[in-house]
Amino acid sequence: MAIKDINSRELAEITGLAYGTITKLRTQDPSRIDVGTLNLLCMALDCTPGDLLEFVPDEN
């Protein structure tokens, strides 16, 4: 978002996602993310899922 110089509200408008959804994704570690949501974010930000996600293995 910083590279594209857009804020959460603008991203919500571009993607059609709820502002609350964008905020939760930015401020909390989601337990899951819908493929459709990931697709919308990648298209809006011109990036790939790897740019948005980081794999952190469980300690178990």
NURO-718718 format. One record per atom (N, C-alpha, C): residue number from 0; residue in three letters; atom name; y, z, x. Coordinates in Angstrom, 1 decimal. Example, Ala and Ser with C-alpha at 12.3 -4.5 7.8 and 13.67 -1.06 7.14 Angstrom:
<lumnu k="0" r="Ala" a="N" north="-5.7" up="7.8" east="13.2"/>
<lumnu k="0" r="Ala" a="CA" north="-4.5" up="7.8" east="12.3"/>
<lumnu k="0" r="Ala" a="C" north="-3.3" up="7.8" east="13.2"/>
<lumnu k="1" r="Ser" a="N" north="-2.2" up="7.1" east="12.8"/>
<lumnu k="1" r="Ser" a="CA" north="-1.1" up="7.1" east="13.7"/>
<lumnu k="1" r="Ser" a="C" north="0.0" up="7.9" east="12.9"/>
end
This chain:
<lumnu k="0" r="Met" a="N" north="-1.2" up="0.0" east="0.8"/>
<lumnu k="0" r="Met" a="CA" north="0.0" up="0.0" east="0.0"/>
<lumnu k="0" r="Met" a="C" north="1.2" up="0.0" east="0.9"/>
<lumnu k="1" r="Ala" a="N" north="1.2" up="0.7" east="2.0"/>
<lumnu k="1" r="Ala" a="CA" north="2.4" up="0.8" east="2.9"/>
<lumnu k="1" r="Ala" a="C" north="2.6" up="-0.6" east="3.5"/>
<lumnu k="2" r="Ile" a="N" north="1.6" up="-1.3" east="3.8"/>
<lumnu k="2" r="Ile" a="CA" north="1.8" up="-2.6" east="4.4"/>
<lumnu k="2" r="Ile" a="C" north="2.4" up="-3.6" east="3.4"/>
<lumnu k="3" r="Lys" a="N" north="1.9" up="-3.5" east="2.2"/>
<lumnu k="3" r="Lys" a="CA" north="2.5" up="-4.3" east="1.1"/>
<lumnu k="3" r="Lys" a="C" north="3.8" up="-3.8" east="0.5"/>
<lumnu k="4" r="Asp" a="N" north="4.2" up="-2.6" east="1.0"/>
<lumnu k="4" r="Asp" a="CA" north="5.4" up="-2.0" east="0.5"/>
<lumnu k="4" r="Asp" a="C" north="5.5" up="-1.8" east="-1.0"/>
<lumnu k="5" r="Ile" a="N" north="4.4" up="-1.3" east="-1.6"/>
<lumnu k="5" r="Ile" a="CA" north="4.4" up="-1.0" east="-3.0"/>
<lumnu k="5" r="Ile" a="C" north="3.9" up="0.4" east="-3.2"/>
<lumnu k="6" r="Asn" a="N" north="4.4" up="1.0" east="-4.3"/>
<lumnu k="6" r="Asn" a="CA" north="4.0" up="2.4" east="-4.7"/>
<lumnu k="6" r="Asn" a="C" north="2.9" up="2.4" east="-5.7"/>
<lumnu k="7" r="Ser" a="N" north="2.5" up="3.5" east="-6.1"/>
<lumnu k="7" r="Ser" a="CA" north="1.4" up="3.7" east="-7.0"/>
<lumnu k="7" r="Ser" a="C" north="1.7" up="3.1" east="-8.4"/>
<lumnu k="8" r="Arg" a="N" north="2.9" up="3.2" east="-8.9"/>
<lumnu k="8" r="Arg" a="CA" north="3.3" up="2.7" east="-10.2"/>
<lumnu k="8" r="Arg" a="C" north="3.2" up="1.1" east="-10.1"/>
<lumnu k="9" r="Glu" a="N" north="3.7" up="0.5" east="-9.0"/>
<lumnu k="9" r="Glu" a="CA" north="3.7" up="-0.9" east="-8.9"/>
<lumnu k="9" r="Glu" a="C" north="2.2" up="-1.4" east="-8.8"/>
<lumnu k="10" r="Leu" a="N" north="1.4" up="-0.7" east="-8.1"/>
<lumnu k="10" r="Leu" a="CA" north="0.0" up="-1.1" east="-7.9"/>
<lumnu k="10" r="Leu" a="C" north="-0.7" up="-1.0" east="-9.3"/>
<lumnu k="11" r="Ala" a="N" north="-0.4" up="0.0" east="-10.1"/>
<lumnu k="11" r="Ala" a="CA" north="-0.9" up="0.1" east="-11.4"/>
<lumnu k="11" r="Ala" a="C" north="-0.5" up="-1.1" east="-12.3"/>
<lumnu k="12" r="Glu" a="N" north="0.7" up="-1.5" east="-12.2"/>
<lumnu k="12" r="Glu" a="CA" north="1.2" up="-2.6" east="-13.0"/>
<lumnu k="12" r="Glu" a="C" north="0.5" up="-3.9" east="-12.5"/>
<lumnu k="13" r="Ile" a="N" north="0.3" up="-4.1" east="-11.2"/>
<lumnu k="13" r="Ile" a="CA" north="-0.3" up="-5.3" east="-10.7"/>
<lumnu k="13" r="Ile" a="C" north="-1.8" up="-5.4" east="-11.1"/>
<lumnu k="14" r="Thr" a="N" north="-2.5" up="-4.3" east="-11.0"/>
<lumnu k="14" r="Thr" a="CA" north="-3.9" up="-4.3" east="-11.2"/>
<lumnu k="14" r="Thr" a="C" north="-4.3" up="-4.1" east="-12.7"/>
<lumnu k="15" r="Gly" a="N" north="-3.4" up="-3.5" east="-13.4"/>
<lumnu k="15" r="Gly" a="CA" north="-3.7" up="-3.1" east="-14.8"/>
<lumnu k="15" r="Gly" a="C" north="-4.4" up="-1.8" east="-14.9"/>
<lumnu k="16" r="Leu" a="N" north="-4.6" up="-1.1" east="-13.8"/>
<lumnu k="16" r="Leu" a="CA" north="-5.3" up="0.2" east="-13.8"/>
<lumnu k="16" r="Leu" a="C" north="-4.2" up="1.2" east="-14.2"/>
<lumnu k="17" r="Ala" a="N" north="-4.7" up="2.3" east="-14.8"/>
<lumnu k="17" r="Ala" a="CA" north="-3.8" up="3.4" east="-15.2"/>
<lumnu k="17" r="Ala" a="C" north="-3.2" up="4.1" east="-13.9"/>
<lumnu k="18" r="Tyr" a="N" north="-2.0" up="4.5" east="-14.1"/>
<lumnu k="18" r="Tyr" a="CA" north="-1.3" up="5.1" east="-13.0"/>
<lumnu k="18" r="Tyr" a="C" north="-2.0" up="6.4" east="-12.5"/>
<lumnu k="19" r="Gly" a="N" north="-2.6" up="7.1" east="-13.5"/>
<lumnu k="19" r="Gly" a="CA" north="-3.4" up="8.3" east="-13.2"/>
<lumnu k="19" r="Gly" a="C" north="-4.6" up="7.9" east="-12.3"/>
<lumnu k="20" r="Thr" a="N" north="-5.2" up="6.8" east="-12.6"/>
<lumnu k="20" r="Thr" a="CA" north="-6.4" up="6.3" east="-11.8"/>
<lumnu k="20" r="Thr" a="C" north="-6.0" up="6.1" east="-10.3"/>
<lumnu k="21" r="Ile" a="N" north="-4.9" up="5.4" east="-10.1"/>
<lumnu k="21" r="Ile" a="CA" north="-4.4" up="5.1" east="-8.8"/>
<lumnu k="21" r="Ile" a="C" north="-4.0" up="6.4" east="-8.1"/>
<lumnu k="22" r="Thr" a="N" north="-3.4" up="7.4" east="-8.8"/>
<lumnu k="22" r="Thr" a="CA" north="-3.1" up="8.6" east="-8.2"/>
<lumnu k="22" r="Thr" a="C" north="-4.3" up="9.4" east="-7.8"/>
<lumnu k="23" r="Lys" a="N" north="-5.3" up="9.5" east="-8.6"/>
<lumnu k="23" r="Lys" a="CA" north="-6.5" up="10.2" east="-8.3"/>
<lumnu k="23" r="Lys" a="C" north="-7.2" up="9.6" east="-7.1"/>
<lumnu k="24" r="Leu" a="N" north="-7.3" up="8.2" east="-7.0"/>
<lumnu k="24" r="Leu" a="CA" north="-7.9" up="7.6" east="-5.9"/>
<lumnu k="24" r="Leu" a="C" north="-7.1" up="7.9" east="-4.6"/>
<lumnu k="25" r="Arg" a="N" north="-5.8" up="8.0" east="-4.6"/>
<lumnu k="25" r="Arg" a="CA" north="-5.0" up="8.3" east="-3.5"/>
<lumnu k="25" r="Arg" a="C" north="-5.1" up="9.8" east="-3.0"/>
<lumnu k="26" r="Thr" a="N" north="-5.3" up="10.7" east="-4.0"/>
<lumnu k="26" r="Thr" a="CA" north="-5.1" up="12.1" east="-3.6"/>
<lumnu k="26" r="Thr" a="C" north="-6.4" up="12.9" east="-3.6"/>
<lumnu k="27" r="Gln" a="N" north="-7.5" up="12.3" east="-4.2"/>
<lumnu k="27" r="Gln" a="CA" north="-8.8" up="13.1" east="-4.2"/>
<lumnu k="27" r="Gln" a="C" north="-9.9" up="12.2" east="-3.6"/>
<lumnu k="28" r="Asp" a="N" north="-10.9" up="12.9" east="-3.2"/>
<lumnu k="28" r="Asp" a="CA" north="-12.1" up="12.1" east="-2.7"/>
<lumnu k="28" r="Asp" a="C" north="-12.9" up="11.8" east="-3.9"/>
<lumnu k="29" r="Pro" a="N" north="-13.0" up="10.5" east="-4.3"/>
<lumnu k="29" r="Pro" a="CA" north="-13.7" up="10.1" east="-5.5"/>
<lumnu k="29" r="Pro" a="C" north="-15.2" up="10.3" east="-5.2"/>
<lumnu k="30" r="Ser" a="N" north="-16.0" up="10.7" east="-6.2"/>
<lumnu k="30" r="Ser" a="CA" north="-17.4" up="10.8" east="-6.1"/>
<lumnu k="30" r="Ser" a="C" north="-18.0" up="9.4" east="-6.3"/>
<lumnu k="31" r="Arg" a="N" north="-17.3" up="8.5" east="-7.0"/>
<lumnu k="31" r="Arg" a="CA" north="-17.7" up="7.1" east="-7.2"/>
<lumnu k="31" r="Arg" a="C" north="-16.5" up="6.3" east="-7.5"/>
<lumnu k="32" r="Ile" a="N" north="-16.7" up="5.0" east="-7.3"/>
<lumnu k="32" r="Ile" a="CA" north="-15.6" up="4.0" east="-7.7"/>
<lumnu k="32" r="Ile" a="C" north="-16.3" up="2.8" east="-8.3"/>
<lumnu k="33" r="Asp" a="N" north="-15.7" up="2.4" east="-9.4"/>
<lumnu k="33" r="Asp" a="CA" north="-16.3" up="1.3" east="-10.2"/>
<lumnu k="33" r="Asp" a="C" north="-16.0" up="0.0" east="-9.4"/>
<lumnu k="34" r="Val" a="N" north="-17.0" up="-0.9" east="-9.4"/>
<lumnu k="34" r="Val" a="CA" north="-16.9" up="-2.2" east="-8.7"/>
<lumnu k="34" r="Val" a="C" north="-15.7" up="-3.0" east="-9.2"/>
<lumnu k="35" r="Gly" a="N" north="-15.5" up="-3.0" east="-10.5"/>
<lumnu k="35" r="Gly" a="CA" north="-14.4" up="-3.7" east="-11.0"/>
<lumnu k="35" r="Gly" a="C" north="-13.0" up="-3.1" east="-10.5"/>
<lumnu k="36" r="Thr" a="N" north="-12.9" up="-1.8" east="-10.4"/>
<lumnu k="36" r="Thr" a="CA" north="-11.7" up="-1.2" east="-9.9"/>
<lumnu k="36" r="Thr" a="C" north="-11.5" up="-1.6" east="-8.4"/>
<lumnu k="37" r="Leu" a="N" north="-12.6" up="-1.6" east="-7.7"/>
<lumnu k="37" r="Leu" a="CA" north="-12.5" up="-1.9" east="-6.3"/>
<lumnu k="37" r="Leu" a="C" north="-12.1" up="-3.4" east="-6.1"/>
<lumnu k="38" r="Asn" a="N" north="-12.6" up="-4.3" east="-7.0"/>
<lumnu k="38" r="Asn" a="CA" north="-12.2" up="-5.7" east="-7.0"/>
<lumnu k="38" r="Asn" a="C" north="-10.7" up="-5.8" east="-7.3"/>
<lumnu k="39" r="Leu" a="N" north="-10.2" up="-5.1" east="-8.3"/>
<lumnu k="39" r="Leu" a="CA" north="-8.8" up="-5.2" east="-8.6"/>
<lumnu k="39" r="Leu" a="C" north="-7.9" up="-4.8" east="-7.5"/>
<lumnu k="40" r="Leu" a="N" north="-8.3" up="-3.7" east="-6.8"/>
<lumnu k="40" r="Leu" a="CA" north="-7.5" up="-3.1" east="-5.7"/>
<lumnu k="40" r="Leu" a="C" north="-7.5" up="-4.1" east="-4.5"/>
<lumnu k="41" r="Cys" a="N" north="-8.7" up="-4.7" east="-4.2"/>
<lumnu k="41" r="Cys" a="CA" north="-8.8" up="-5.6" east="-3.1"/>
<lumnu k="41" r="Cys" a="C" north="-8.0" up="-6.9" east="-3.4"/>
<lumnu k="42" r="Met" a="N" north="-8.0" up="-7.4" east="-4.6"/>
<lumnu k="42" r="Met" a="CA" north="-7.2" up="-8.6" east="-4.9"/>
<lumnu k="42" r="Met" a="C" north="-5.7" up="-8.3" east="-4.8"/>
<lumnu k="43" r="Ala" a="N" north="-5.3" up="-7.1" east="-5.4"/>
<lumnu k="43" r="Ala" a="CA" north="-3.9" up="-6.8" east="-5.4"/>
<lumnu k="43" r="Ala" a="C" north="-3.4" up="-6.5" east="-4.0"/>
<lumnu k="44" r="Leu" a="N" north="-4.2" up="-5.9" east="-3.1"/>
<lumnu k="44" r="Leu" a="CA" north="-3.7" up="-5.5" east="-1.8"/>
<lumnu k="44" r="Leu" a="C" north="-4.1" up="-6.6" east="-0.7"/>
<lumnu k="45" r="Asp" a="N" north="-4.8" up="-7.6" east="-1.1"/>
<lumnu k="45" r="Asp" a="CA" north="-5.3" up="-8.7" east="-0.2"/>
<lumnu k="45" r="Asp" a="C" north="-6.0" up="-8.1" east="0.9"/>
<lumnu k="46" r="Cys" a="N" north="-7.1" up="-7.3" east="0.6"/>
<lumnu k="46" r="Cys" a="CA" north="-7.9" up="-6.7" east="1.6"/>
<lumnu k="46" r="Cys" a="C" north="-9.4" up="-6.7" east="1.2"/>
<lumnu k="47" r="Thr" a="N" north="-10.2" up="-6.1" east="2.0"/>
<lumnu k="47" r="Thr" a="CA" north="-11.6" up="-6.0" east="1.7"/>
<lumnu k="47" r="Thr" a="C" north="-12.0" up="-4.6" east="1.4"/>
<lumnu k="48" r="Pro" a="N" north="-13.2" up="-4.3" east="0.8"/>
<lumnu k="48" r="Pro" a="CA" north="-13.6" up="-2.9" east="0.6"/>
<lumnu k="48" r="Pro" a="C" north="-13.6" up="-2.1" east="1.8"/>
<lumnu k="49" r="Gly" a="N" north="-13.9" up="-2.7" east="2.9"/>
<lumnu k="49" r="Gly" a="CA" north="-14.0" up="-1.9" east="4.2"/>
<lumnu k="49" r="Gly" a="C" north="-12.6" up="-1.4" east="4.6"/>
<lumnu k="50" r="Asp" a="N" north="-11.5" up="-2.1" east="4.1"/>
<lumnu k="50" r="Asp" a="CA" north="-10.2" up="-1.6" east="4.4"/>
<lumnu k="50" r="Asp" a="C" north="-9.8" up="-0.4" east="3.6"/>
<lumnu k="51" r="Leu" a="N" north="-10.5" up="-0.2" east="2.5"/>
<lumnu k="51" r="Leu" a="CA" north="-10.2" up="0.9" east="1.6"/>
<lumnu k="51" r="Leu" a="C" north="-11.2" up="2.1" east="1.7"/>
<lumnu k="52" r="Leu" a="N" north="-12.4" up="1.8" east="2.1"/>
<lumnu k="52" r="Leu" a="CA" north="-13.5" up="2.8" east="2.0"/>
<lumnu k="52" r="Leu" a="C" north="-13.9" up="3.2" east="3.5"/>
<lumnu k="53" r="Glu" a="N" north="-14.3" up="4.5" east="3.6"/>
<lumnu k="53" r="Glu" a="CA" north="-14.9" up="5.0" east="4.8"/>
<lumnu k="53" r="Glu" a="C" north="-16.2" up="5.7" east="4.5"/>
<lumnu k="54" r="Phe" a="N" north="-17.3" up="5.3" east="5.2"/>
<lumnu k="54" r="Phe" a="CA" north="-18.6" up="6.0" east="5.0"/>
<lumnu k="54" r="Phe" a="C" north="-18.6" up="7.3" east="5.8"/>
<lumnu k="55" r="Val" a="N" north="-18.8" up="8.4" east="5.0"/>
<lumnu k="55" r="Val" a="CA" north="-19.0" up="9.7" east="5.7"/>
<lumnu k="55" r="Val" a="C" north="-20.3" up="10.3" east="5.2"/>
<lumnu k="56" r="Pro" a="N" north="-21.3" up="10.3" east="6.0"/>
<lumnu k="56" r="Pro" a="CA" north="-22.6" up="10.8" east="5.6"/>
<lumnu k="56" r="Pro" a="C" north="-22.6" up="12.3" east="5.2"/>
<lumnu k="57" r="Asp" a="N" north="-23.5" up="12.6" east="4.2"/>
<lumnu k="57" r="Asp" a="CA" north="-23.7" up="14.0" east="3.9"/>
<lumnu k="57" r="Asp" a="C" north="-24.3" up="14.7" east="5.0"/>
<lumnu k="58" r="Glu" a="N" north="-24.1" up="16.0" east="5.1"/>
<lumnu k="58" r="Glu" a="CA" north="-24.7" up="16.8" east="6.2"/>
<lumnu k="58" r="Glu" a="C" north="-26.1" up="17.1" east="5.9"/>
<lumnu k="59" r="Asn" a="N" north="-26.7" up="16.9" east="4.8"/>
<lumnu k="59" r="Asn" a="CA" north="-28.1" up="17.1" east="4.5"/>
<lumnu k="59" r="Asn" a="C" north="-29.0" up="16.1" east="5.0"/>
end
